[in-house]
Amino acid sequence: MQHVNVGIVGLGNVGSGTLNILAENAAEITRKLGFRLQVKSVCSRSVHEKSLPHSLGPVHKTANWRELLADPDIHIIAELVGGVTVAREIVEASIAAKKSIVTANKELMALDGAGIWDRAIRAGINVAMEASVAGGIPIHTVLREGISGDHVTALQGILNGTSNYILTEIERYGSPFREVLAEAQRLGYAEADPTADIDGFDARSKLAILAALAFGERIVPSDIHTEGIRRISPIDFQYAHRLGHTIKLLCSARRTHDGVFLSVRPTLIPQSTILASVHGAYNAIWVRGRYGEDTFYYGRGAGPNPTGVAVVSDLMRVAREIRAGSPERVSPFAHERLGENRPLPISRQKCAFYLRFKVQDRPGIIAALAGILAEKQISLDAVLQLPSETKHDLPFVITIEPCLEQAAQEAVARMAALDFMVEPPLALPMERPL
Ligand SMILES: NC(=O)c1ccc[n+]([C@@H]2O[C@H](COP(=O)([O-])OP(=O)(O)OC[C@H]3O[C@@H](n4cnc5c(N)ncnc54)[C@H](OP(=O)(O)O)[C@@H]3O)[C@@H](O)[C@H]2O)c1
């Protein structure tokens, strides 16, 4: 085999970045591989309106992805369409045609990664998905190869650039959430429908994949407790700073004797921790292993070029394995021993909390809240109130000592029903320095 031939489906952000790198960096890629990685065909519905980089040479264009699957000379299919409908068809058809797959699709791999790997292994092909989580950070390779000799006990990450950008702007300029979101949409950092980003669903898919890789378990998005950032306001950053913390949409996976705790939610993290310094559209992942202890990975989470690098690097790796005659790889989802690390309800974990209230001011409020905490056997840690001019919408904060999350949530539900509450209390977990 002279070349390894690639067919690319999807020429949007990631597909165009991938093509540009394959064209511009072709000489270096060939030098590193020792053979050529040839783009044989590309596909998108509007492909005939697109011009391709000339240096790619002759490339077949089609609007019908099945043509790529039917071509016996294409060895690897890059699925860069996204979503779980057409993308799933492309992936399943690739497995049936025994063509290895490179994908950037977090949604599909989070939902059915283990099943896809199962079928791919039986078909004797490879699946590579580095671009699906934290585009520019090679975290799959780290978990599958770089630190695979360790026993991962915990993983935390900032995995959604849009929500991190919004939180960073609220913190920096003290602007309200709605204003910052509107500006992010205007600048193209947030989509017209921002739900997946700001309500945590995008980060949840990514955490499902990383936790599955880290713990060798079949973990799906619905296993993960998820809350978004809509209720975070500038006042929360003021209080968080007073407490030596900042607020991040934190993706967290922690292994215990009984199983794993998984969550995506706004969390107070100490300003002294390395994750606190991850700003704007950047992503980062911190991993703790039993033997290697702490490692940290940082980089761009999205964008045509960073994600394109991940796709091209995957194509190179899969191509090398095809040339070496060993395309099959061991599934990263070691689901043969399912259940060892089963997901646990977060209500069973112990955690400190930041409780922010907005109340109609009157005597006896702290006593009423402290009474509810005492009933639930929860120890109050601190009460903070910044100077405020308003008495009918008065914000203040109580922090509580680590307690069973279920007790904290029951207390918060009781507090929400008190007649002086202007809005339900905001309860955010508080991380301690590790
Ligand atoms: N954007 C990022 O920075 C980023 C980062 C990491 C991972 N990802 C993942 O990468 C994947 C692609 O994302 P993207 O941002 O590149 O999406 P995008 O810009 O919307 O591109 C999607 C491409 O798929 C094509 N397409 C859609 N339906 C098709 C069909 N039935 N047949 C053939 N082509 C079809 C679209 O073109 P036509 O309309 O012409 O068909 C378009 O070229 C997703 O899984 C995403 O989650 C993206």
The ligand as an SDF file (V2000), in Angstrom:
LIG
                    3D

 48 52  0  0  0  0  0  0  0  0999 V2000
  -16.5590   23.3100   16.3100 N   0  0  0  0  0  0  0  0  0  0  0  0
  -15.6090   22.8940   17.1360 C   0  0  0  0  0  0  0  0  0  0  0  0
  -14.7150   23.6590   17.4960 O   0  0  0  0  0  0  0  0  0  0  0  0
  -15.6210   21.4750   17.6420 C   0  0  0  0  0  0  0  0  0  0  0  0
  -14.6880   21.0830   18.6070 C   0  0  0  0  0  0  0  0  0  0  0  0
  -14.6390   19.7570   19.0230 C   0  0  0  0  0  0  0  0  0  0  0  0
  -15.5350   18.8450   18.4900 C   0  0  0  0  0  0  0  0  0  0  0  0
  -16.4680   19.2580   17.5810 N   0  0  0  0  0  0  0  0  0  0  0  0
  -17.3690   18.2540   17.0210 C   0  0  0  0  0  0  0  0  0  0  0  0
  -17.0470   18.1120   15.6340 O   0  0  0  0  0  0  0  0  0  0  0  0
  -18.2220   17.7560   14.9010 C   0  0  0  0  0  0  0  0  0  0  0  0
  -18.4290   18.7650   13.7620 C   0  0  0  0  0  0  0  0  0  0  0  0
  -18.5870   20.0510   14.3340 O   0  0  0  0  0  0  0  0  0  0  0  0
  -18.5020   21.3870   13.4510 P   0  0  0  0  0  0  0  0  0  0  0  0
  -18.4430   22.5120   14.4000 O   0  0  0  0  0  0  0  0  0  0  0  0
  -17.4710   21.2470   12.4030 O   0  0  0  0  0  0  0  0  0  0  0  0
  -19.9500   21.3550   12.7680 O   0  0  0  0  0  0  0  0  0  0  0  0
  -20.4510   22.2110   11.5210 P   0  0  0  0  0  0  0  0  0  0  0  0
  -19.6070   23.4120   11.3210 O   0  0  0  0  0  0  0  0  0  0  0  0
  -21.9190   22.3780   11.6780 O   0  0  0  0  0  0  0  0  0  0  0  0
  -20.1640   21.2150   10.2980 O   0  0  0  0  0  0  0  0  0  0  0  0
  -20.9290   20.0790   10.0340 C   0  0  0  0  0  0  0  0  0  0  0  0
  -20.6730   19.6450    8.6030 C   0  0  0  0  0  0  0  0  0  0  0  0
  -21.4270   18.4630    8.3350 O   0  0  0  0  0  0  0  0  0  0  0  0
  -22.0530   18.6180    7.0560 C   0  0  0  0  0  0  0  0  0  0  0  0
  -23.2470   17.7840    7.0160 N   0  0  0  0  0  0  0  0  0  0  0  0
  -24.3540   17.8820    7.7680 C   0  0  0  0  0  0  0  0  0  0  0  0
  -25.2430   16.9310    7.4180 N   0  0  0  0  0  0  0  0  0  0  0  0
  -24.6660   16.2140    6.4190 C   0  0  0  0  0  0  0  0  0  0  0  0
  -25.0950   15.1100    5.6290 C   0  0  0  0  0  0  0  0  0  0  0  0
  -26.2910   14.5460    5.8040 N   0  0  0  0  0  0  0  0  0  0  0  0
  -24.2650   14.6350    4.6740 N   0  0  0  0  0  0  0  0  0  0  0  0
  -23.0490   15.2140    4.4900 C   0  0  0  0  0  0  0  0  0  0  0  0
  -22.5950   16.2630    5.2090 N   0  0  0  0  0  0  0  0  0  0  0  0
  -23.4030   16.7530    6.1590 C   0  0  0  0  0  0  0  0  0  0  0  0
  -22.3240   20.1240    6.9700 C   0  0  0  0  0  0  0  0  0  0  0  0
  -22.3390   20.6670    5.6950 O   0  0  0  0  0  0  0  0  0  0  0  0
  -23.5850   20.7600    4.7170 P   0  0  0  0  0  0  0  0  0  0  0  0
  -24.6010   21.5840    5.3930 O   0  0  0  0  0  0  0  0  0  0  0  0
  -23.0050   21.3180    3.4730 O   0  0  0  0  0  0  0  0  0  0  0  0
  -24.0080   19.3400    4.5400 O   0  0  0  0  0  0  0  0  0  0  0  0
  -21.0400   20.6890    7.5790 C   0  0  0  0  0  0  0  0  0  0  0  0
  -20.0290   20.7450    6.6160 O   0  0  0  0  0  0  0  0  0  0  0  0
  -19.3520   17.7070   15.9290 C   0  0  0  0  0  0  0  0  0  0  0  0
  -19.4880   16.3930   16.3870 O   0  0  0  0  0  0  0  0  0  0  0  0
  -18.8380   18.6230   17.0450 C   0  0  0  0  0  0  0  0  0  0  0  0
  -19.3990   18.3030   18.3120 O   0  0  0  0  0  0  0  0  0  0  0  0
  -16.5200   20.5380   17.1590 C   0  0  0  0  0  0  0  0  0  0  0  0
  1  2  1  0
  2  3  2  0
  2  4  1  0
  4  5  1  0
  4 48  2  0
  5  6  2  0
  6  7  1  0
  7  8  2  0
  8  9  1  0
  8 48  1  0
  9 10  1  0
  9 46  1  0
 10 11  1  0
 11 12  1  0
 11 44  1  0
 12 13  1  0
 13 14  1  0
 14 15  2  0
 14 16  1  0
 14 17  1  0
 17 18  1  0
 18 19  2  0
 18 20  1  0
 18 21  1  0
 21 22  1  0
 22 23  1  0
 23 24  1  0
 23 42  1  0
 24 25  1  0
 25 26  1  0
 25 36  1  0
 26 27  1  0
 26 35  1  0
 27 28  2  0
 28 29  1  0
 29 30  1  0
 29 35  2  0
 30 31  1  0
 30 32  2  0
 32 33  1  0
 33 34  2  0
 34 35  1  0
 36 37  1  0
 36 42  1  0
 37 38  1  0
 38 39  2  0
 38 40  1  0
 38 41  1  0
 42 43  1  0
 44 45  1  0
 44 46  1  0
 46 47  1  0
M  CHG  2   8   1  16  -1
M  END
$$$$
